[in-house]
Amino acid sequence: MKPAMMEYYAPTGLDEAATLLAEAAADGGKVIAGGQSLIPMMNFRLVRPPVLIDLGGVAELTSMEVTGSHLSLGAMVTTATVASSSLVRRDWPLLAHAATWVGHDQIRNRGTVGGSVVHADPSAEMPAAMLLADARLEVRSATGSRTVDAADFFWGYMSTALEEDEILVRLSLEIPPPGTRWGFREFAQRHGDFAEAGAACLLPPGGRPRVVAFGAADRPFRAAETESALAADPAADAETLRRAVSRDAEQAGVADRAKIRLLAAMVLRAAAMARD
């Protein structure tokens, strides 16, 4: 199928894009980043935006730099860039590794970090990575800008704190301290498919472990019970971690016991990778 008829705009600046969206948002206008999620939905006519605002020409959204103790990513940075960047590999290797799990080469070359985060598929890698990183998300509208913590951004299945007239501009991730160990694992039926369950783990030296689970609930979630188990005993045995993951999953609304077992297996593998 083909998308419904629409008006198409290709702004070259962020202010121009925000102004266009302010005028179109009330009628269902949308911005498009890499289009790897929105275009298929438009082709199937699941969404029919009367106005489409292409952010591909907004150069200020493609920057990537280290500012002080933070890695700053423009929302239009592609996942392929994240996966291959020596800067990301040096300062946030888990993020670079997670990006390699996103779809296939064609999808990573077009799909953007910001687009994945805004789409908020609960099985996607980039939202999970942002939650793990305690990222801060800068969003902009025609009337101003604000910053949202990743913990407050994901509201539910493909639902976020982003208002209809707002554009995600930048993602800021605090760089983990030297010596931080990490692990990332996910399971999918076929390479490139969305994960049925996945986990990411950070073990900072002298700090509280961070564990995020994804693919099982309506959004990625911090596994607080699992984090506490690892904080109490970094070498916690498999059964202890399985029980902790089960409690975390139930608190996140996961009722399927098979899904919880699969999620526990991914957490165990991510933790083992971090501890090796």
Secondary structure, DSSP 8 states (H G I E B T S, - for coil): ------EEE--SSHHHHHHHHHHHGGGT-EEESS-TTHHHHHHTTS---SEEEEGGG-GGGS-EEEETTEEEEETT-BHHHHHH-HHHHHH-HHHHHHHTTSS-HHHHHH-BHHHHHHHT-TT-HHHHHHHHTT-EEEEEETTEEEEEEHHHHEEETTEES--TT-EEEEEEEE---TT-EEEEEEE-SSTTS--SEEEEEEE-TTS--EEEEESSSSS-EE-HHHHHHHHH-TT--HHHHHHHHHHHHHHTT---HHHHHHHHHHHHHHHHHHH-
